[in-house]
């Protein structure tokens, strides 16, 4: 027996389509999930849509349950929320989050499905992948009480990381972005917002999350003596030109790459991927994160609207676009 399903596929630069597929019935260690919502990761999915995943990174950038091969055609995505319809004992009717592409029904291993806490609405739960990235950023950053910190980039990941940093006692924190329209979302989270030209310098810790090499150059300029700069962006096939010949050595700066594919060394061996994701979901019980959700798009309308949702300055706005399923 097979189960009918529909999934979004990226088939060429700038073009996606919905394809029908037949799913096998779940094995005892799997579940069949009916999707209720999924989140669009604007930065990464834009690179996939544009065919800008470098050949050297094809294996690294595979999402856990994606299908196809880079560059095209590929079924990509990693922020699905749904209800278990069938499968492993004890899981029926449970709300779960899974790192799965945009698809109305799917079969996934139980080990990759994390229960959504009762206090987290399904639409907010799609932020779990971004929150997991923010958790890993903090583990890589290792913030200290009373430090002077700066987050450059007030997109979804930047604001989530800043919201977590703001919980560190005595931390002097500012969030910097060149787009003044992002000030409202930052201030709704109780964060101090500033433009690049007025950003404080001499920072002990700088988190960069703009996806633009210019932001990383700004981070180097605002870092204080022996500061830590945590690079949370990924530039795809673009090169980042950095002024490492100026004060980089004199100030003994440390540049650290943070990537969610591996648990940060600070917690590796003590927390699994599943435990990190469960932590991220629990942190989303705060309703103040709702402004980080972007426009809502029905799944059937996704092929027509997907490129605009991902475009810089397009219909996707600054929040995480949410796909809903009938």
Backbone bond lengths (Angstrom), bond angles and torsions (degrees), N, CA, C in turn:
res aa  C-N    CA-C-N  psi(-1)  N-CA   C-N-CA  omega(-1)  CA-C   N-CA-C  phi
1 X - - - 1.457 - - 1.520 109.52 -
2 X 1.326 115.52 148.26 1.460 121.25 -179.59 1.524 109.04 -129.23
3 X 1.320 116.21 157.71 1.455 123.16 179.57 1.524 108.25 -116.29
4 X 1.319 117.40 130.48 1.461 121.63 -179.61 1.525 110.46 -73.51
5 X 1.332 115.97 139.86 1.455 121.43 178.49 1.523 109.23 -148.33
6 X 1.332 115.73 161.83 1.464 121.99 177.24 1.522 108.15 -133.17
7 X 1.332 115.78 137.68 1.458 120.78 -175.18 1.524 110.49 -136.56
8 X 1.338 114.67 152.70 1.464 120.96 177.03 1.527 109.16 -89.10
9 X 1.341 115.53 127.83 1.464 122.03 178.13 1.527 109.61 -119.26
10 X 1.327 115.99 137.72 1.458 121.47 170.03 1.522 106.79 -91.43
11 X 1.340 116.20 118.00 1.464 120.33 -169.15 1.526 113.83 -111.58
12 X 1.318 117.80 -15.00 1.469 122.35 -179.95 1.526 107.10 -166.60
13 X 1.328 118.27 165.42 1.468 119.21 179.13 1.530 111.46 -54.41
14 X 1.321 116.34 119.97 1.453 121.27 177.61 1.512 115.26 77.25
15 X 1.345 119.11 8.69 1.466 119.74 -175.47 1.524 110.70 -133.06
16 X 1.341 115.25 131.13 1.466 121.73 177.67 1.521 108.59 -129.55
17 X 1.325 116.07 162.17 1.460 121.21 177.42 1.523 108.84 -152.37
18 X 1.336 115.35 156.61 1.458 121.18 175.73 1.519 108.44 -93.83
19 X 1.333 115.75 128.63 1.460 121.35 -179.68 1.530 109.90 -118.03
20 X 1.328 114.83 142.56 1.466 120.90 174.31 1.518 109.35 -80.96
21 X 1.316 115.78 146.57 1.444 120.10 172.62 1.526 109.99 -150.26
22 X 1.309 116.51 161.35 1.462 122.71 179.85 1.520 108.59 -111.39
23 X 1.314 115.86 125.11 1.463 121.39 -178.25 1.519 110.45 -96.48
24 X 1.314 117.44 143.62 1.471 119.47 172.16 1.523 109.48 -73.80
25 X 1.303 117.07 154.80 1.454 119.79 173.10 1.525 108.94 -64.15
26 X 1.326 117.94 145.22 1.469 119.81 -175.73 1.524 112.63 -67.40
27 X 1.328 115.37 144.75 1.458 121.87 173.24 1.539 108.69 -77.63
28 X 1.315 118.26 173.28 1.468 119.92 -179.03 1.528 114.25 -59.12
29 X 1.347 117.37 -24.22 1.459 120.24 179.78 1.523 112.17 -100.06
30 X 1.339 116.95 16.09 1.460 122.16 -179.29 1.528 110.03 -127.30
31 X 1.345 114.57 167.27 1.462 120.92 174.37 1.523 109.22 -133.52
32 X 1.323 115.56 150.85 1.461 122.96 171.17 1.519 106.85 -98.90
33 X 1.317 116.31 122.80 1.463 122.00 -175.27 1.512 110.00 -114.58
34 X 1.326 115.89 132.27 1.466 121.67 171.19 1.526 107.09 -96.27
35 X 1.328 117.15 117.41 1.463 121.14 -175.30 1.524 111.32 -69.27
36 X 1.319 114.99 142.16 1.458 120.80 171.88 1.528 111.11 -113.75
37 X 1.322 117.03 -29.61 1.463 121.06 178.41 1.521 108.92 -160.31
38 X 1.320 115.90 154.75 1.463 121.04 170.62 1.519 108.33 -143.95
39 X 1.311 115.93 152.08 1.456 121.23 -179.30 1.512 111.06 -103.78
40 X 1.317 115.34 144.37 1.463 121.84 178.05 1.526 108.49 -98.39
41 X 1.314 116.27 118.58 1.457 120.96 176.47 1.525 107.73 -84.32
42 X 1.321 116.38 98.05 1.464 121.12 -166.74 1.523 112.93 -60.45
43 X 1.343 117.97 -42.62 1.461 119.32 -176.49 1.513 112.77 -67.80
44 X 1.327 117.27 -54.13 1.467 120.69 -176.83 1.524 111.30 -68.72
45 X 1.326 117.32 -43.79 1.457 119.42 -177.67 1.532 111.57 -68.48
46 X 1.321 117.20 -26.41 1.472 119.39 174.63 1.528 110.42 -65.79
47 X 1.331 116.54 -42.86 1.464 120.02 178.46 1.527 111.03 -62.97
48 X 1.339 116.70 -39.23 1.462 120.27 177.95 1.523 110.11 -66.31
49 X 1.319 117.41 -44.94 1.467 121.45 -179.35 1.524 111.52 -60.99
50 X 1.321 116.70 -36.76 1.464 121.05 -178.45 1.532 112.50 -85.56
51 X 1.325 117.47 -1.09 1.463 120.27 -179.23 1.512 112.97 69.07
52 X 1.351 116.87 33.27 1.467 121.00 -174.16 1.522 113.06 -106.75
53 X 1.324 116.97 20.99 1.465 119.61 172.02 1.530 107.34 -82.06
54 X 1.331 119.11 115.83 1.466 120.23 -177.22 1.528 111.75 -60.40
55 X 1.326 116.22 145.12 1.462 120.35 -179.89 1.534 111.11 -54.12
56 X 1.322 116.85 -35.73 1.461 120.48 -178.82 1.522 112.70 -65.59
57 X 1.342 116.97 -17.55 1.458 121.62 -176.68 1.519 113.14 -110.07
58 X 1.326 118.06 8.31 1.465 120.17 -177.83 1.521 111.85 -58.36
59 X 1.310 118.35 -43.80 1.463 120.37 -179.17 1.526 110.99 -70.72
60 X 1.330 116.65 -40.47 1.464 121.23 -177.61 1.522 111.17 -66.60
61 X 1.338 117.41 -37.32 1.457 121.23 -172.90 1.522 113.48 -88.49
62 X 1.313 118.52 5.01 1.455 119.53 174.90 1.528 109.00 -64.42
63 X 1.342 116.02 126.04 1.460 120.08 173.11 1.531 107.61 -71.92
64 X 1.344 117.65 154.18 1.473 120.10 -172.44 1.523 115.10 -53.54
65 X 1.338 118.52 -39.08 1.467 120.73 -175.50 1.527 111.99 -121.95
66 X 1.323 117.37 24.56 1.462 120.26 178.28 1.527 110.15 -69.82
67 X 1.321 114.83 165.17 1.459 121.08 175.69 1.519 108.55 -131.08
68 X 1.343 116.27 161.41 1.452 120.28 -176.57 1.511 111.28 85.20
69 X 1.322 115.56 -171.56 1.459 121.74 -177.86 1.520 109.88 -136.54
70 X 1.325 116.68 143.79 1.461 120.06 173.58 1.518 109.92 -66.36
71 X 1.324 119.36 147.40 1.460 124.56 0.24 1.528 113.55 -81.01
72 X 1.334 118.75 -35.27 1.463 122.37 -178.05 1.532 109.33 -152.38
73 X 1.328 116.90 154.57 1.467 128.84 -11.13 1.522 110.43 -79.25
74 X 1.333 115.43 151.41 1.452 119.84 -177.45 1.524 109.36 -147.92
75 X 1.329 115.74 140.26 1.466 122.73 173.96 1.521 106.17 -101.56
76 X 1.332 116.72 110.53 1.462 120.10 -168.82 1.535 111.17 -128.18
77 X 1.313 115.44 154.09 1.453 122.29 178.69 1.517 109.57 143.52
78 X 1.337 116.65 160.53 1.469 118.18 -175.45 1.527 111.77 -158.81
79 X 1.322 117.61 42.98 1.465 119.50 -179.65 1.519 109.88 -151.05
80 X 1.324 117.01 66.70 1.465 121.73 -176.14 1.522 110.95 -107.18
81 X 1.328 115.37 138.18 1.456 122.69 176.97 1.526 107.70 -125.29
82 X 1.320 117.37 136.06 1.450 119.80 -179.70 1.510 112.73 -163.74
83 X 1.323 114.84 -172.09 1.457 122.51 -178.47 1.527 108.57 -118.09
84 X 1.307 116.82 134.04 1.468 121.93 -179.49 1.532 109.53 -72.03
85 X 1.324 115.92 124.96 1.462 121.81 179.04 1.527 112.94 -98.23
86 X 1.329 116.51 -29.21 1.460 119.36 -174.80 1.521 108.13 -162.66
87 X 1.325 115.11 165.63 1.456 119.04 174.59 1.506 113.54 122.20
88 X 1.312 115.91 -139.96 1.459 123.06 -171.93 1.524 112.18 -52.76
89 X 1.316 114.98 142.39 1.463 121.15 -178.07 1.527 111.00 -59.81
90 X 1.336 115.21 136.92 1.452 121.16 176.56 1.512 115.31 86.31
91 X 1.338 117.84 0.00 1.460 120.64 -176.94 1.530 113.76 -105.99
92 X 1.304 119.06 -14.45 1.460 121.13 -176.49 1.536 110.92 -56.92
93 X 1.334 115.31 136.40 1.471 125.10 177.75 1.530 113.77 72.33
94 X 1.321 118.41 5.68 1.461 119.86 177.30 1.526 110.29 -83.96
95 X 1.329 116.40 140.88 1.465 121.12 173.59 1.522 108.63 -81.10
96 X 1.328 115.56 132.38 1.463 119.34 -177.03 1.524 110.57 -135.50
97 X 1.320 114.27 155.85 1.466 122.63 169.27 1.512 107.52 -109.44
98 X 1.343 116.27 139.40 1.463 120.34 -179.93 1.525 109.19 -144.67
99 X 1.323 116.15 144.44 1.467 121.62 177.44 1.533 108.90 -79.43
100 X 1.318 115.80 75.19 1.465 121.62 -175.02 1.521 109.79 -127.69
101 X 1.348 117.75 149.11 1.472 120.94 176.28 1.522 112.53 -62.53
102 X 1.328 115.45 174.68 1.463 122.52 -179.65 1.530 109.06 -70.77
103 X 1.322 116.41 112.19 1.465 121.36 -173.87 1.531 108.35 -160.63
104 X 1.346 116.96 140.56 1.464 118.10 -173.51 1.522 113.67 -75.13
105 X 1.317 119.10 -28.32 1.450 123.80 172.81 1.518 107.54 -143.63
106 X 1.333 116.12 146.66 1.456 118.29 179.70 1.528 110.16 -155.25
107 X 1.324 114.72 158.08 1.461 122.69 175.23 1.524 107.40 -107.85
108 X 1.325 116.07 131.66 1.464 120.45 -177.69 1.525 109.69 -142.96
109 X 1.334 116.67 153.33 1.464 119.49 174.85 1.532 110.95 -62.28
110 X 1.324 116.37 141.56 1.465 120.02 176.52 1.523 110.44 -56.18
111 X 1.323 117.33 -36.14 1.458 121.35 -176.93 1.524 112.62 -63.24
112 X 1.351 117.61 -19.31 1.464 120.82 -179.36 1.519 112.69 -100.18
113 X 1.330 117.94 2.05 1.464 122.21 -179.61 1.523 109.05 -106.16
114 X 1.312 116.34 124.58 1.463 121.66 -178.51 1.523 108.33 -112.37
115 X 1.323 118.92 126.32 1.458 120.92 179.22 1.528 112.18 -58.43
116 X 1.326 116.30 138.55 1.457 121.74 176.99 1.531 108.07 -86.57
117 X 1.338 118.93 125.74 1.464 120.15 179.50 1.532 111.61 -57.82
118 X 1.323 116.13 148.52 1.464 120.93 -177.75 1.527 111.83 -57.96
119 X 1.326 117.19 -31.36 1.463 120.90 -175.71 1.526 113.46 -81.64
120 X 1.333 117.73 -0.87 1.465 121.26 -178.09 1.529 109.38 -107.56
121 X 1.354 118.84 113.35 1.466 120.58 176.58 1.520 110.96 -62.20
122 X 1.331 116.23 154.09 1.462 120.06 -175.31 1.518 112.28 -60.47
123 X 1.330 117.61 -40.35 1.470 118.15 -178.49 1.515 111.60 -67.39
124 X 1.326 117.81 -38.71 1.464 119.10 177.87 1.520 110.84 -68.80
125 X 1.318 116.51 -28.76 1.463 120.52 -178.36 1.521 112.37 -63.33
126 X 1.346 118.47 -21.63 1.467 118.80 179.47 1.526 111.43 -66.45
127 X 1.332 117.38 -14.28 1.464 120.79 177.16 1.531 112.26 -76.60
128 X 1.332 117.49 -0.97 1.460 120.04 -174.00 1.522 112.51 -59.94
129 X 1.337 118.01 -39.34 1.467 119.45 -180.00 1.527 110.86 -64.78
130 X 1.332 116.54 -41.04 1.464 119.69 177.49 1.526 111.35 -68.58
131 X 1.337 116.52 -38.89 1.463 119.23 178.08 1.526 110.54 -66.42
132 X 1.329 117.56 -36.20 1.460 120.43 176.34 1.528 110.26 -61.48
133 X 1.336 116.50 -39.79 1.465 120.40 175.63 1.525 110.48 -61.79
134 X 1.338 116.55 -42.69 1.464 120.75 179.91 1.531 111.09 -63.77
135 X 1.336 116.86 -40.47 1.465 120.26 177.23 1.525 110.06 -60.46
136 X 1.327 116.49 -44.53 1.469 119.70 -179.86 1.525 111.30 -64.84
137 X 1.340 116.13 -35.56 1.466 119.76 176.86 1.524 110.30 -60.03
138 X 1.335 116.64 -45.31 1.459 118.68 -179.62 1.523 111.71 -66.47
139 X 1.321 117.08 -37.22 1.461 118.64 176.56 1.523 110.62 -63.52
140 X 1.332 117.30 -37.72 1.466 120.35 177.31 1.531 111.38 -72.13
141 X 1.338 116.51 -34.57 1.472 120.45 -176.50 1.525 112.19 -75.63
142 X 1.320 117.85 -32.65 1.468 123.30 -178.39 1.529 110.88 50.00
143 X 1.337 117.74 61.09 1.471 120.24 -178.07 1.520 112.37 -64.61
144 X 1.325 115.54 151.61 1.460 122.31 -178.57 1.523 110.25 -117.76
145 X 1.321 116.00 150.78 1.463 121.41 176.80 1.526 109.65 -57.27
146 X 1.345 115.13 130.34 1.456 120.51 174.80 1.509 115.69 82.89
147 X 1.340 118.79 4.72 1.461 120.01 179.53 1.528 111.42 -70.77
148 X 1.324 114.83 160.01 1.468 122.10 171.27 1.528 107.06 -97.96
149 X 1.329 117.26 116.61 1.462 121.52 -172.27 1.522 110.97 -125.40
150 X 1.322 114.38 156.06 1.458 121.55 178.30 1.516 108.80 -144.16
151 X 1.334 116.79 134.12 1.453 122.40 171.49 1.522 107.39 -110.26
152 X 1.334 116.47 122.75 1.456 121.54 178.32 1.522 107.84 -102.82
153 X 1.321 115.69 114.71 1.454 121.57 -177.13 1.512 110.95 114.66
154 X 1.339 117.02 107.32 1.463 122.31 -177.47 1.520 111.15 -102.99
155 X 1.342 116.28 38.65 1.447 120.01 169.69 1.524 109.17 -80.13
156 X 1.315 116.76 -168.21 1.457 120.26 -175.03 1.528 111.23 -62.00
157 X 1.334 117.71 -50.48 1.466 120.17 -178.04 1.527 110.88 -65.00
158 X 1.321 117.24 -43.26 1.460 120.32 179.49 1.512 112.33 -59.83
159 X 1.338 117.25 -43.98 1.459 120.25 -178.80 1.525 112.00 -71.07
160 X 1.321 117.43 -35.79 1.462 119.17 176.40 1.524 110.48 -64.99
161 X 1.331 116.62 -43.75 1.465 119.75 177.51 1.523 110.97 -62.65
162 X 1.327 116.53 -40.94 1.465 120.08 179.50 1.527 111.13 -65.48
163 X 1.340 116.89 -39.58 1.462 120.17 179.31 1.524 111.04 -62.19
164 X 1.327 116.92 -36.78 1.462 119.70 177.02 1.529 111.22 -72.51
165 X 1.322 116.75 -41.28 1.462 119.82 177.78 1.526 111.66 -60.73
166 X 1.333 116.80 -35.41 1.464 120.94 -177.48 1.523 112.30 -63.29
167 X 1.327 117.32 -15.87 1.460 120.42 179.64 1.531 112.53 -82.03
168 X 1.325 117.49 -9.59 1.468 120.74 179.31 1.527 108.49 -75.61
169 X 1.334 119.36 124.95 1.469 120.85 -176.96 1.520 112.75 -57.87
170 X 1.323 114.93 136.16 1.457 121.04 173.37 1.511 115.56 72.58
171 X 1.337 118.26 5.19 1.461 120.27 -177.85 1.528 110.13 -72.76
172 X 1.311 116.93 129.00 1.469 122.58 174.63 1.525 106.77 -91.83
173 X 1.329 117.25 103.27 1.459 122.07 -169.81 1.513 111.83 -120.58
174 X 1.335 115.66 138.81 1.462 122.11 171.51 1.521 108.44 -134.32
175 X 1.321 115.95 151.79 1.461 122.65 176.43 1.512 107.58 -117.15
176 X 1.321 116.33 128.54 1.460 121.91 -174.19 1.524 109.91 -116.99
177 X 1.329 116.83 136.47 1.460 121.62 174.58 1.527 108.50 -156.58
178 X 1.335 115.67 145.82 1.463 119.46 -179.05 1.518 112.20 -78.85
179 X 1.338 117.47 -11.26 1.463 121.74 -180.00 1.529 109.17 -97.51
180 X 1.344 118.18 107.02 1.468 119.88 -176.74 1.522 113.43 -65.73
181 X 1.337 118.22 -18.81 1.459 120.08 -179.83 1.525 112.59 -68.14
182 X 1.330 117.14 -13.79 1.454 121.18 179.56 1.526 112.71 -85.08
183 X 1.315 116.70 -3.99 1.463 119.98 -178.37 1.516 111.57 -62.55
184 X 1.335 117.68 -37.34 1.454 120.80 -176.90 1.515 112.72 -61.31
185 X 1.342 117.31 -44.49 1.459 120.69 179.92 1.523 110.50 -65.19
186 X 1.333 116.87 -39.16 1.464 120.13 178.66 1.524 110.71 -64.80
187 X 1.324 116.04 -45.75 1.463 119.47 -177.92 1.520 111.87 -68.60
188 X 1.351 117.75 -29.23 1.469 120.31 176.36 1.522 111.46 -64.35
189 X 1.334 116.28 -25.20 1.458 121.67 177.01 1.529 111.71 -92.48
190 X 1.339 116.57 6.70 1.454 120.58 179.38 1.507 114.08 76.85
191 X 1.349 117.09 23.84 1.456 121.93 -176.28 1.523 111.42 -102.17
192 X 1.324 115.81 146.77 1.473 121.11 176.75 1.522 108.78 -83.44
193 X 1.331 116.65 123.82 1.465 122.56 -176.53 1.518 109.66 -106.38
194 X 1.342 116.32 144.58 1.457 120.22 176.73 1.522 110.37 -149.11
195 X 1.315 116.64 157.61 1.458 122.63 174.48 1.528 108.88 -82.26
196 X 1.340 117.90 159.41 1.468 119.83 -179.16 1.520 114.05 -54.61
197 X 1.336 116.84 -39.36 1.459 119.45 -176.49 1.524 112.95 -70.26
198 X 1.329 117.90 -17.39 1.463 120.24 179.09 1.523 112.22 -113.81
199 X 1.329 117.07 13.44 1.464 120.52 -179.63 1.532 110.27 -69.24
200 X 1.314 117.94 139.54 1.466 120.36 179.86 1.524 111.34 -69.74
201 X 1.320 116.45 148.36 1.460 119.91 178.52 1.525 109.57 -108.80
202 X 1.322 115.88 -172.99 1.448 120.32 -178.62 1.519 113.37 64.80
203 X 1.327 116.64 32.20 1.467 120.80 -176.69 1.529 111.65 -77.15
204 X 1.316 116.72 139.88 1.464 121.46 175.91 1.527 111.29 -78.10
205 X 1.325 116.18 -30.53 1.459 122.35 -178.31 1.519 108.66 -138.82
206 X 1.337 116.45 129.23 1.462 121.67 176.55 1.522 108.01 -127.93
207 X 1.328 116.60 127.75 1.462 122.20 174.15 1.521 107.41 -107.96
208 X 1.330 116.17 123.76 1.459 120.61 179.31 1.515 110.22 -105.76
209 X 1.353 116.55 125.51 1.463 120.72 -176.13 1.526 112.09 -144.76
210 X 1.347 117.02 39.46 1.468 119.05 -179.53 1.522 113.53 -94.87
211 X 1.343 117.43 -22.17 1.456 119.80 -173.36 1.518 112.83 76.78
212 X 1.320 117.62 9.34 1.466 123.26 -178.05 1.526 108.47 -124.03
213 X 1.347 118.44 126.16 1.467 119.71 179.54 1.517 113.60 -55.42
214 X 1.344 117.67 -27.02 1.469 119.92 178.63 1.522 110.85 -61.97
215 X 1.332 116.75 -34.99 1.454 120.04 177.87 1.518 112.11 -66.96
216 X 1.330 117.07 -36.32 1.454 120.27 178.25 1.529 110.50 -69.05
217 X 1.326 116.57 -36.85 1.471 119.41 175.85 1.531 110.15 -63.50
218 X 1.338 116.66 -38.93 1.466 120.19 176.47 1.521 110.30 -63.04
219 X 1.332 117.26 -40.21 1.460 121.27 179.62 1.522 110.83 -59.89
220 X 1.321 117.14 -42.41 1.466 120.58 178.95 1.524 110.84 -62.52
221 X 1.328 115.91 -36.74 1.460 119.52 -178.52 1.518 113.76 -73.34
222 X 1.324 117.88 -25.69 1.466 121.40 -176.17 1.525 112.80 -98.29
223 X 1.322 117.19 -5.30 1.457 120.76 -178.80 1.526 110.94 -76.21
224 X 1.326 116.32 140.13 1.458 121.37 178.52 1.520 111.86 -87.39
225 X 1.316 116.16 -171.39 1.463 122.37 -177.33 1.532 109.81 -62.75
226 X 1.323 115.61 129.37 1.459 123.53 179.89 1.525 112.82 54.55
227 X 1.304 116.06 33.83 1.466 120.89 179.21 1.519 111.27 -76.24
228 X 1.320 115.19 161.14 1.459 122.95 175.41 1.528 108.18 -107.29
229 X 1.326 115.63 129.11 1.467 121.37 175.89 1.521 106.60 -114.55
230 X 1.321 116.28 118.42 1.455 121.54 -179.62 1.519 108.50 -101.57
231 X 1.315 116.26 115.25 1.465 122.58 -179.06 1.525 108.93 -90.37
232 X 1.340 115.87 108.81 1.460 121.48 -178.51 1.518 112.43 -102.89
233 X 1.326 117.75 -1.58 1.467 121.62 -178.75 1.524 110.43 -89.30
234 X 1.316 114.09 161.76 1.459 120.92 170.05 1.518 107.19 -132.18
235 X 1.333 116.90 128.80 1.456 121.75 -172.58 1.526 113.63 -96.78
236 X 1.327 117.33 2.02 1.464 118.74 -179.77 1.512 110.93 65.67
237 X 1.348 116.02 -124.88 1.467 119.66 -178.60 1.523 112.92 -94.26
238 X 1.345 117.59 8.42 1.469 120.30 177.80 1.526 110.95 -85.17
239 X 1.324 116.74 145.47 1.452 121.23 174.50 1.527 109.05 -91.62
240 X 1.327 115.99 145.51 1.459 121.92 177.92 1.520 109.28 -108.70
241 X 1.327 116.16 113.34 1.458 121.49 178.17 1.528 108.59 -88.40
242 X 1.353 117.08 123.15 1.458 121.46 -174.45 1.527 111.12 -123.18
243 X 1.345 117.20 144.91 1.471 121.25 179.38 1.521 111.84 -83.62
244 X 1.321 116.45 65.26 1.456 119.86 -178.88 1.524 111.87 -77.40
245 X 1.331 117.30 -6.67 1.459 119.97 178.98 1.510 113.35 -90.62
246 X 1.342 118.37 -1.19 1.467 120.60 -179.04 1.536 109.69 -92.36
247 X 1.339 118.10 -111.82 1.464 119.96 -174.60 1.522 112.89 -92.60
248 X 1.331 116.92 7.57 1.462 119.57 -175.42 1.530 111.85 -56.83
249 X 1.326 117.22 -47.23 1.468 120.27 -177.77 1.522 111.49 -77.94
250 X 1.318 117.00 -40.26 1.468 119.71 -177.84 1.526 111.04 -61.92
251 X 1.333 116.12 -34.46 1.472 119.44 179.98 1.532 112.33 -91.65
252 X 1.329 116.47 2.00 1.471 121.36 175.55 1.533 111.03 52.46
253 X 1.320 116.21 49.08 1.463 120.70 -176.57 1.521 111.21 -77.33
254 X 1.323 115.89 150.86 1.460 122.21 177.35 1.529 108.88 -117.95
255 X 1.300 116.09 123.88 1.462 122.54 179.68 1.522 108.28 -108.19
256 X 1.337 116.59 117.53 1.466 123.03 -174.54 1.516 109.73 -117.66
257 X 1.321 116.74 129.71 1.460 121.25 175.43 1.518 109.21 -87.52
258 X 1.341 116.07 131.03 1.460 121.13 175.91 1.517 108.68 -115.88
259 X 1.324 116.41 122.04 1.469 121.26 -179.16 1.516 108.37 -137.85
260 X 1.324 116.34 134.14 1.457 121.55 -169.01 1.530 113.52 -76.66
261 X 1.322 118.14 -11.41 1.457 120.32 -177.90 1.524 113.48 -61.88
262 X 1.322 116.76 -25.53 1.464 121.64 177.63 1.521 108.62 -124.20
263 X 1.324 116.76 143.15 1.455 120.68 174.87 1.526 108.41 -64.96
264 X 1.325 116.31 135.51 1.462 121.31 -179.29 1.520 111.52 -51.98
265 X 1.348 117.76 143.12 1.465 120.36 177.60 1.523 113.38 -54.65
266 X 1.338 117.24 -27.11 1.465 120.25 -179.77 1.523 112.34 -62.36
267 X 1.355 117.34 -26.51 1.467 120.99 -176.74 1.524 112.30 -126.17
268 X 1.325 117.83 0.92 1.460 120.73 -177.90 1.527 110.33 -63.86
269 X 1.325 114.98 135.05 1.445 119.75 -176.21 1.509 113.25 88.87
270 X 1.346 116.37 -14.73 1.465 120.63 178.23 1.524 112.45 -113.43
271 X 1.327 116.89 -22.74 1.461 122.01 176.41 1.522 108.71 -133.66
272 X 1.324 116.78 132.20 1.455 121.83 177.07 1.525 109.56 -84.89
273 X 1.335 115.94 170.70 1.457 119.72 174.93 1.527 110.39 -58.26
274 X 1.339 117.27 -42.98 1.465 120.62 -178.83 1.524 111.37 -63.77
275 X 1.319 117.32 -39.83 1.464 120.28 178.91 1.521 111.15 -67.66
276 X 1.326 116.81 -36.94 1.466 119.57 176.76 1.515 111.01 -64.89
277 X 1.332 117.03 -41.44 1.462 120.89 179.13 1.529 110.71 -67.00
278 X 1.335 117.86 -39.68 1.459 120.71 177.44 1.529 110.68 -62.51
279 X 1.327 117.10 -38.66 1.460 121.10 176.24 1.526 110.27 -62.48
280 X 1.336 116.35 -44.78 1.464 120.20 179.49 1.525 111.18 -58.31
281 X 1.321 117.21 -43.93 1.467 120.74 179.12 1.519 111.22 -63.20
282 X 1.320 117.38 -40.58 1.466 119.53 -179.83 1.527 111.55 -64.81
283 X 1.334 117.20 -32.30 1.464 120.97 179.44 1.521 112.20 -70.73
284 X 1.332 117.61 -15.86 1.469 121.81 -179.07 1.524 112.60 -86.08
285 X 1.316 118.68 10.45 1.461 120.58 176.18 1.522 112.18 -71.43
286 X 1.326 117.02 -7.84 1.464 123.16 -179.18 1.528 109.98 -85.70
287 X 1.346 117.83 117.86 1.463 122.76 -178.16 1.524 112.58 -67.31
288 X 1.318 117.86 -13.12 1.467 119.37 178.86 1.526 112.10 -66.19
289 X 1.336 117.27 -13.74 1.459 119.54 179.41 1.538 112.28 -82.17
290 X 1.317 118.59 -8.13 1.467 120.58 -178.14 1.533 113.67 -58.46
291 X 1.352 119.92 -36.37 1.468 118.96 177.67 1.531 114.05 -62.42
292 X 1.331 118.05 -12.04 1.462 120.36 178.74 1.524 112.03 -83.09
293 X 1.329 116.55 -4.09 1.465 120.18 176.60 1.521 109.43 -85.01
294 X 1.333 116.16 136.87 1.455 121.34 -178.50 1.520 111.97 -92.79
295 X 1.325 116.53 -158.19 1.465 120.79 -177.37 1.527 111.87 -65.28
296 X 1.325 115.31 151.98 1.459 122.07 179.25 1.522 109.21 -98.40
297 X 1.329 116.73 129.57 1.463 122.51 -178.66 1.522 109.64 -127.60
298 X 1.327 118.34 123.64 1.467 119.53 173.65 1.524 110.54 -61.95
299 X 1.310 116.88 143.42 1.453 122.45 -176.64 1.526 112.08 -53.48
300 X 1.329 117.66 -41.36 1.465 121.01 -177.51 1.525 112.41 -64.08
301 X 1.333 117.40 -23.91 1.464 121.38 -179.43 1.527 112.53 -92.61
302 X 1.316 116.82 -2.70 1.464 120.39 -173.40 1.531 113.94 -61.65
303 X 1.346 120.73 -41.53 1.472 118.41 -179.95 1.529 113.34 -57.51
304 X 1.323 117.44 -36.85 1.462 120.23 -178.52 1.530 112.18 -77.74
305 X 1.321 117.21 -28.46 1.460 120.11 -171.90 1.527 114.10 -106.55
306 X 1.318 117.09 -13.08 1.463 120.93 -173.16 1.534 113.12 -58.54
307 X 1.331 120.56 -49.83 1.474 119.05 -179.92 1.525 112.87 -57.90
308 X 1.343 117.57 -39.87 1.462 119.83 179.96 1.522 111.35 -69.28
309 X 1.330 117.65 -34.63 1.465 120.57 177.96 1.519 111.46 -62.02
310 X 1.332 116.13 -32.83 1.460 120.68 -176.72 1.521 113.18 -90.98
311 X 1.309 117.80 -17.27 1.464 120.92 -175.37 1.524 110.85 -66.11
312 X 1.320 116.69 140.39 1.455 121.44 174.94 1.523 108.41 -65.39
313 X 1.320 116.12 122.96 1.452 120.27 -177.43 1.515 113.66 75.36
314 X 1.351 116.74 11.53 1.457 120.43 -178.86 1.509 111.91 -92.20
315 X 1.341 115.90 -154.64 1.459 120.84 -174.31 1.506 114.43 -73.64
316 X 1.346 117.59 -4.20 1.449 119.72 -178.69 1.510 114.48 -81.31
317 X 1.357 116.94 -13.26 1.450 119.19 -177.81 1.513 110.74 61.55
318 X 1.340 115.19 -149.56 1.452 120.07 -178.06 1.517 112.68 -106.12
319 X 1.346 117.49 -19.91 1.453 120.32 -177.54 1.500 112.47 -81.30
320 X 1.330 114.64 178.92 1.470 121.51 178.48 1.520 108.92 -81.86
321 X 1.341 119.66 110.97 1.470 120.25 177.86 1.519 111.55 -59.62
322 X 1.325 115.92 141.12 1.452 121.82 -177.90 1.515 109.77 -112.68
323 X 1.320 116.67 130.20 1.469 122.75 175.86 1.522 107.07 -101.16
324 X 1.327 116.69 130.79 1.460 121.02 178.15 1.528 109.87 -110.86
325 X 1.338 115.41 153.03 1.456 121.84 -174.91 1.525 109.42 -124.39
326 X 1.347 117.77 143.85 1.446 119.74 179.88 1.522 111.61 -68.55
